[in-house]
Amino acid sequence: MHCIMKRETDKRHIGDLIRIVRKTAGLSQMELAERVGISYQQIQKYEKGVSEISVSRLSQIAHALNIPLSRFVLDEEKMMVSESVSPYGTLSDNEIELLKLFRRIKDKKLKDGFLIAIKSIAELSEKRDKKG
């Protein structure tokens, strides 16, 4: 039973990583599928963790996304640490978009200003929630 649950968790984790890297690269499922030579429906199944993915297929996807295959390799010890330490879990589409936009900013002063603005907005939001 534990092996089956772990395999399902691994499939979902790898699928989440594929989706995050694909979106960060600005690719649609269709575009990634064309680069790999499979249907976009199959990419969808991988991203949702519905279909198991072979190492060779994962290697093709990594190559199409210009990342090392090792990015997808699950280190159980690291996963357990990151799951227990990180309260964030999987990134939402809005969070991915925010990260993509932030990475496009090259000027350090602009990046610092952006972070200050976001921190101020978050603090204001927390104050409003407490009053709420």
Residue frames as a rotation matrix with the C-alpha (Angstrom) as fourth column:
MET 1
0.569 0.823 0.000 0.00
0.823 -0.569 0.000 0.00
0.000 0.000 -1.000 0.00
HIS 2
0.433 -0.483 -0.761 2.81
0.188 -0.777 0.600 2.42
-0.881 -0.403 -0.246 0.92
CYS 3
-0.626 -0.717 0.307 4.54
0.413 0.029 0.910 1.84
-0.662 0.696 0.278 -2.44
ILE 4
-0.147 0.662 0.735 1.34
0.969 -0.054 0.242 2.60
0.200 0.748 -0.633 -4.36
MET 5
0.796 0.455 -0.399 0.75
0.554 -0.814 0.174 5.82
-0.246 -0.360 -0.900 -2.41
LYS 6
0.052 -0.869 -0.491 4.38
0.150 -0.479 0.865 6.87
-0.987 -0.119 0.105 -2.89
ARG 7
-0.638 -0.266 0.723 4.16
0.709 0.162 0.686 6.20
-0.299 0.950 0.085 -6.64
GLU 8
0.345 0.843 0.413 1.01
0.907 -0.412 0.083 8.35
0.240 0.346 -0.907 -6.86
THR 9
0.731 -0.151 -0.665 2.75
0.278 -0.824 0.493 11.12
-0.623 -0.545 -0.561 -4.90
ASP 10
-0.355 -0.934 0.028 5.80
0.319 -0.093 0.943 10.89
-0.879 0.344 0.331 -7.17
LYS 11
-0.360 0.289 0.887 3.63
0.931 0.056 0.360 11.11
0.055 0.956 -0.290 -10.31
ARG 12
0.732 0.682 0.016 1.84
0.675 -0.728 0.121 14.19
0.094 -0.078 -0.993 -8.99
HIS 13
0.461 -0.640 -0.615 5.11
0.188 -0.607 0.772 15.80
-0.867 -0.472 -0.160 -7.88
ILE 14
-0.602 -0.687 0.407 6.76
0.517 0.053 0.854 15.24
-0.608 0.725 0.323 -11.26
GLY 15
-0.030 0.698 0.715 3.59
0.972 -0.145 0.183 16.44
0.232 0.701 -0.675 -13.00
ASP 16
0.825 0.303 -0.477 3.57
0.466 -0.842 0.272 19.61
-0.319 -0.447 -0.836 -10.90
LEU 17
-0.023 -0.928 -0.373 7.22
0.179 -0.371 0.911 20.24
-0.984 -0.045 0.174 -11.76
ILE 18
-0.556 -0.122 0.822 6.56
0.810 0.141 0.569 19.76
-0.185 0.982 0.020 -15.49
ARG 19
0.441 0.830 0.342 3.65
0.864 -0.496 0.090 22.24
0.244 0.256 -0.935 -15.32
ILE 20
0.722 -0.196 -0.664 5.62
0.283 -0.791 0.542 24.82
-0.631 -0.579 -0.516 -13.33
VAL 21
-0.356 -0.933 -0.051 8.69
0.262 -0.152 0.953 24.66
-0.897 0.326 0.298 -15.59
ARG 22
-0.372 0.293 0.881 6.53
0.928 0.107 0.357 24.67
0.010 0.950 -0.311 -18.75
LYS 23
0.687 0.721 0.088 4.58
0.715 -0.693 0.094 27.74
0.128 -0.002 -0.992 -17.63
THR 24
0.475 -0.608 -0.636 7.71
0.178 -0.641 0.746 29.51
-0.862 -0.468 -0.197 -16.45
ALA 25
-0.612 -0.706 0.356 9.17
0.444 0.066 0.893 28.90
-0.654 0.705 0.274 -19.91
GLY 26
-0.367 0.555 -0.747 6.03
-0.592 -0.758 -0.273 30.46
-0.718 0.342 0.606 -21.40
LEU 27
-0.914 0.006 -0.407 4.98
-0.332 0.568 0.754 27.30
0.235 0.823 -0.517 -23.25
SER 28
0.150 0.979 0.140 1.48
-0.989 0.148 0.030 25.92
0.009 -0.143 0.990 -23.71
GLN 29
0.135 -0.029 0.990 0.81
-0.297 0.952 0.069 22.20
-0.945 -0.304 0.120 -23.33
MET 30
0.936 0.269 0.228 0.46
0.142 0.305 -0.942 22.07
-0.323 0.913 0.247 -27.12
GLU 31
0.655 -0.744 -0.135 3.86
-0.660 -0.475 -0.582 23.71
0.369 0.470 -0.802 -27.70
LEU 32
-0.133 -0.700 0.702 5.61
-0.888 0.399 0.230 21.37
-0.441 -0.592 -0.674 -25.27
ALA 33
0.425 0.387 0.818 3.85
-0.054 0.913 -0.405 18.37
-0.903 0.128 0.409 -26.82
GLU 34
0.991 -0.067 -0.113 5.05
-0.117 -0.059 -0.991 19.41
0.060 0.996 -0.066 -30.29
ARG 35
0.261 -0.961 0.093 8.63
-0.938 -0.275 -0.211 19.73
0.229 -0.032 -0.973 -29.05
VAL 36
-0.294 -0.339 0.894 8.46
-0.680 0.731 0.053 16.26
-0.671 -0.592 -0.445 -27.49
GLY 37
-0.730 0.068 -0.680 6.49
-0.588 0.443 0.677 14.65
0.347 0.894 -0.283 -30.33
ILE 38
-0.798 0.556 -0.231 3.43
0.603 0.734 -0.312 13.57
-0.004 -0.389 -0.921 -28.34
SER 39
-0.018 0.881 0.474 -0.16
0.593 -0.372 0.714 14.79
0.805 0.293 -0.516 -27.93
TYR 40
-0.525 -0.103 0.845 -1.03
-0.447 -0.811 -0.377 17.70
0.724 -0.576 0.380 -25.68
GLN 41
0.608 0.790 0.080 -3.49
-0.538 0.335 0.774 15.34
0.585 -0.513 0.628 -23.96
GLN 42
0.500 -0.506 -0.702 -0.54
0.589 0.793 -0.152 13.19
0.634 -0.338 0.695 -22.89
ILE 43
-0.617 -0.677 0.402 1.24
0.196 -0.626 -0.755 16.25
0.762 -0.387 0.519 -21.47
GLN 44
-0.025 0.736 0.677 -1.99
-0.737 -0.471 0.485 16.99
0.676 -0.486 0.554 -19.61
LYS 45
0.813 0.342 -0.471 -2.03
-0.035 0.836 0.548 13.46
0.582 -0.429 0.691 -18.15
TYR 46
-0.065 -0.914 -0.400 1.60
0.706 0.241 -0.666 13.76
0.705 -0.325 0.630 -17.03
GLU 47
-0.646 -0.209 0.734 0.97
-0.173 -0.897 -0.408 17.15
0.743 -0.390 0.543 -15.41
LYS 48
0.256 0.841 0.477 -2.09
-0.796 -0.097 0.597 15.87
0.548 -0.533 0.645 -13.53
GLY 49
-0.566 -0.562 0.604 -0.20
-0.803 0.541 -0.249 12.77
-0.187 -0.626 -0.757 -12.37
VAL 50
0.522 0.840 0.148 -2.67
-0.736 0.531 -0.419 10.48
-0.431 0.110 0.896 -14.15
SER 51
0.922 -0.240 -0.303 -0.11
-0.050 0.703 -0.710 8.73
0.383 0.670 0.636 -16.38
GLU 52
0.567 -0.824 0.012 3.20
0.311 0.227 0.923 7.25
-0.763 -0.520 0.384 -15.34
ILE 53
0.864 -0.355 -0.358 6.14
-0.502 -0.537 -0.678 8.70
0.049 0.765 -0.642 -17.21
SER 54
0.766 -0.642 -0.021 9.17
0.638 0.764 -0.091 6.73
0.075 0.056 0.996 -18.32
VAL 55
0.237 -0.786 -0.571 12.68
0.388 -0.462 0.798 8.01
-0.891 -0.411 0.195 -17.73
SER 56
-0.610 -0.488 0.624 13.25
0.747 -0.092 0.659 8.32
-0.264 0.868 0.421 -21.48
ARG 57
0.188 0.754 0.629 10.07
0.805 -0.486 0.341 10.42
0.563 0.442 -0.698 -21.90
LEU 58
0.824 0.067 -0.563 10.99
0.469 -0.639 0.610 12.54
-0.319 -0.766 -0.558 -18.89
SER 59
-0.216 -0.972 -0.094 14.40
0.569 -0.204 0.797 13.06
-0.794 0.119 0.597 -20.48
GLN 60
-0.432 0.143 0.891 12.72
0.855 -0.251 0.455 14.25
0.289 0.957 -0.014 -23.70
ILE 61
0.666 0.739 0.103 10.54
0.636 -0.635 0.437 16.67
0.389 -0.226 -0.893 -21.73
ALA 62
0.515 -0.566 -0.644 13.54
0.460 -0.452 0.765 17.99
-0.724 -0.689 0.028 -19.78
HIS 63
-0.544 -0.738 0.399 15.42
0.712 -0.155 0.685 18.52
-0.444 0.657 0.610 -23.06
ALA 64
-0.097 0.610 0.786 12.41
0.828 -0.389 0.404 20.32
0.552 0.690 -0.468 -24.59
LEU 65
0.884 0.459 -0.091 12.27
0.413 -0.673 0.614 22.59
0.221 -0.580 -0.784 -21.52
ASN 66
0.270 -0.891 0.365 16.06
-0.021 -0.384 -0.923 23.19
0.963 0.242 -0.122 -21.56
ILE 67
0.426 -0.159 0.891 16.56
-0.900 -0.173 0.399 21.87
0.091 -0.972 -0.217 -18.03
PRO 68
-0.683 -0.693 -0.231 18.64
-0.650 0.721 -0.240 18.98
0.333 -0.014 -0.943 -16.69
LEU 69
-0.011 0.655 -0.756 16.84
-0.052 0.755 0.654 15.68
0.999 0.046 0.026 -16.12
SER 70
-0.662 -0.353 -0.661 18.05
0.586 0.306 -0.750 15.81
0.467 -0.884 0.004 -12.52
ARG 71
-0.820 0.420 0.389 15.50
-0.510 -0.844 -0.164 18.60
0.259 -0.333 0.906 -11.90
PHE 72
0.159 0.965 -0.209 12.81
-0.787 0.252 0.564 15.91
0.597 0.075 0.799 -11.97
VAL 73
-0.252 -0.302 -0.919 14.61
0.190 0.916 -0.353 13.23
0.949 -0.263 -0.173 -9.97
LEU 74
0.661 0.603 0.447 13.00
-0.352 -0.277 0.894 12.80
0.663 -0.748 0.029 -6.59
ASP 75
-0.603 -0.771 -0.204 15.31
-0.030 0.277 -0.960 12.74
0.797 -0.573 -0.190 -3.64
GLU 76
0.222 0.827 -0.517 13.07
0.528 0.344 0.776 11.31
0.820 -0.446 -0.360 -0.94
GLU 77
-0.169 -0.356 -0.919 15.07
0.979 -0.167 -0.115 12.87
-0.113 -0.919 0.377 1.87
LYS 78
-0.978 -0.209 0.004 14.96
0.206 -0.963 0.174 16.34
-0.033 0.171 0.985 0.28
MET 79
-0.401 0.903 0.153 11.25
0.040 -0.150 0.988 15.98
0.915 0.402 0.024 -0.47
MET 80
0.236 0.495 -0.836 10.48
0.841 0.328 0.431 15.09
0.487 -0.805 -0.339 3.14
VAL 81
-0.507 -0.489 -0.710 12.49
0.774 -0.621 -0.124 18.07
-0.380 -0.612 0.693 4.37
SER 82
-0.978 0.112 0.175 10.97
0.000 -0.842 0.540 20.47
0.208 0.528 0.823 1.85
GLU 83
-0.164 0.981 -0.101 7.43
0.280 0.145 0.949 19.24
0.946 0.127 -0.299 2.58
SER 84
0.244 0.250 -0.937 7.91
0.953 0.118 0.280 19.68
0.180 -0.961 -0.209 6.32
VAL 85
-0.546 -0.557 -0.626 9.68
0.667 -0.741 0.079 23.05
-0.508 -0.374 0.776 6.05
SER 86
-0.992 0.089 0.086 7.87
-0.004 -0.722 0.691 24.74
0.124 0.686 0.717 3.18
PRO 87
-0.444 0.893 -0.069 4.33
0.212 0.030 -0.977 25.95
-0.870 -0.449 -0.203 3.86
TYR 88
-0.364 0.246 -0.898 3.88
-0.706 -0.702 0.093 26.89
-0.608 0.668 0.429 0.21
GLY 89
0.120 0.405 0.906 3.41
0.241 0.874 -0.422 23.57
-0.963 0.269 0.007 -1.57
THR 90
-0.258 -0.136 0.957 2.70
0.943 0.181 0.280 23.76
-0.211 0.974 0.082 -5.29
LEU 91
-0.838 -0.102 -0.537 2.68
0.039 -0.991 0.127 27.16
-0.545 0.086 0.834 -6.97
SER 92
0.263 0.958 0.110 -0.60
0.434 -0.015 -0.901 28.47
-0.862 0.285 -0.420 -8.36
ASP 93
0.252 -0.102 0.962 -0.87
0.958 -0.115 -0.263 29.88
0.137 0.988 0.069 -11.89
ASN 94
0.921 0.125 0.368 -0.82
0.098 -0.991 0.091 33.43
0.376 -0.048 -0.925 -10.48
GLU 95
0.701 -0.713 0.039 2.32
-0.158 -0.101 0.982 32.70
-0.696 -0.694 -0.183 -8.47
ILE 96
0.081 -0.644 0.761 4.03
0.817 0.481 0.319 31.30
-0.571 0.596 0.565 -11.55
GLU 97
0.520 0.191 0.833 3.04
0.723 -0.618 -0.309 34.40
0.456 0.762 -0.459 -13.53
LEU 98
0.985 -0.160 0.072 4.36
-0.172 -0.801 0.573 36.65
-0.034 -0.577 -0.816 -10.76
LEU 99
0.383 -0.889 0.253 7.66
0.192 0.344 0.919 34.77
-0.904 -0.303 0.302 -10.73
LYS 100
0.144 -0.289 0.947 7.97
0.980 0.172 -0.097 35.00
-0.134 0.942 0.308 -14.54
LEU 101
0.766 0.207 0.609 7.35
0.359 -0.923 -0.138 38.75
0.533 0.324 -0.781 -14.45
PHE 102
0.884 -0.468 -0.007 9.78
-0.208 -0.406 0.890 39.25
-0.420 -0.785 -0.456 -11.56
ARG 103
0.210 -0.845 0.491 12.51
0.538 0.519 0.664 37.35
-0.816 0.125 0.564 -13.42
ARG 104
0.405 -0.021 0.914 12.08
0.880 -0.262 -0.396 39.64
0.248 0.965 -0.087 -16.44
ILE 105
0.985 -0.084 0.153 13.14
-0.124 -0.953 0.275 42.64
0.123 -0.290 -0.949 -14.35
LYS 106
0.433 -0.896 -0.098 16.90
0.645 0.385 -0.660 43.05
0.629 0.223 0.745 -14.85
ASP 107
-0.129 -0.469 0.874 17.55
-0.222 -0.845 -0.486 46.24
0.967 -0.256 0.005 -12.89
LYS 108
-0.538 -0.170 -0.826 18.39
0.648 0.543 -0.534 45.42
0.539 -0.822 -0.182 -9.24
LYS 109
-0.983 0.176 -0.051 16.95
-0.105 -0.771 -0.628 48.70
-0.150 -0.612 0.776 -7.94
LEU 110
-0.329 0.910 -0.252 13.66
-0.821 -0.144 0.553 48.01
0.467 0.388 0.795 -9.70
LYS 111
-0.117 0.234 -0.965 13.59
0.179 0.961 0.211 44.47
0.977 -0.148 -0.154 -8.28
ASP 112
-0.823 -0.244 -0.513 14.26
0.536 -0.034 -0.843 45.80
0.189 -0.969 0.159 -4.77
GLY 113
-0.836 0.549 0.022 11.51
-0.545 -0.824 -0.153 48.40
-0.066 -0.140 0.988 -5.20
PHE 114
-0.150 0.775 -0.614 9.11
-0.524 0.464 0.714 45.73
0.838 0.429 0.337 -6.39
LEU 115
-0.344 -0.048 -0.938 9.84
0.554 0.796 -0.244 43.60
0.758 -0.603 -0.247 -3.31
ILE 116
-0.980 -0.008 -0.199 9.31
0.165 -0.594 -0.788 46.57
-0.112 -0.805 0.583 -1.00
ALA 117
-0.555 0.824 -0.113 5.97
-0.798 -0.490 0.349 47.32
0.232 0.284 0.930 -2.67
ILE 118
-0.053 0.526 -0.849 4.81
-0.157 0.835 0.527 43.68
0.986 0.161 0.038 -2.42
LYS 119
-0.652 -0.239 -0.719 5.83
0.629 0.358 -0.690 43.50
0.423 -0.902 -0.083 1.25
SER 120
-0.948 0.317 -0.008 3.87
-0.273 -0.830 -0.486 46.69
-0.161 -0.458 0.874 1.96
ILE 121
-0.255 0.888 -0.381 0.80
-0.775 0.048 0.630 45.32
0.578 0.456 0.677 0.19
ALA 122
-0.183 0.131 -0.974 1.05
0.275 0.958 0.077 42.03
0.944 -0.253 -0.212 2.12
GLU 123
-0.884 -0.183 -0.430 1.35
0.460 -0.175 -0.871 43.86
0.084 -0.968 0.238 5.44
LEU 124
-0.744 0.668 -0.010 -1.64
-0.668 -0.744 -0.020 46.06
-0.021 -0.008 1.000 4.59
SER 125
-0.112 0.696 -0.709 -3.63
-0.474 0.590 0.654 42.97
0.873 0.410 0.263 3.65
GLU 126
-0.464 -0.135 -0.875 -2.75
0.573 0.708 -0.413 41.28
0.676 -0.693 -0.251 6.96
LYS 127
-0.987 0.107 -0.123 -3.83
0.022 -0.660 -0.751 44.38
-0.162 -0.744 0.649 8.92
ARG 128
-0.444 0.872 -0.207 -7.17
-0.851 -0.339 0.400 44.45
0.279 0.354 0.893 7.07
ASP 129
-0.149 0.347 -0.926 -7.69
-0.044 0.933 0.357 40.73
0.988 0.094 -0.124 7.71
LYS 130
-0.773 -0.208 -0.599 -7.13
0.557 0.228 -0.798 41.25
0.302 -0.951 -0.060 11.46
LYS 131
-0.868 0.495 -0.049 -9.69
-0.431 -0.799 -0.420 44.07
-0.247 -0.343 0.906 11.54
GLY 132
-0.759 0.440 -0.479 -12.08
-0.415 0.240 0.878 42.03
0.501 0.865 0.000 9.38
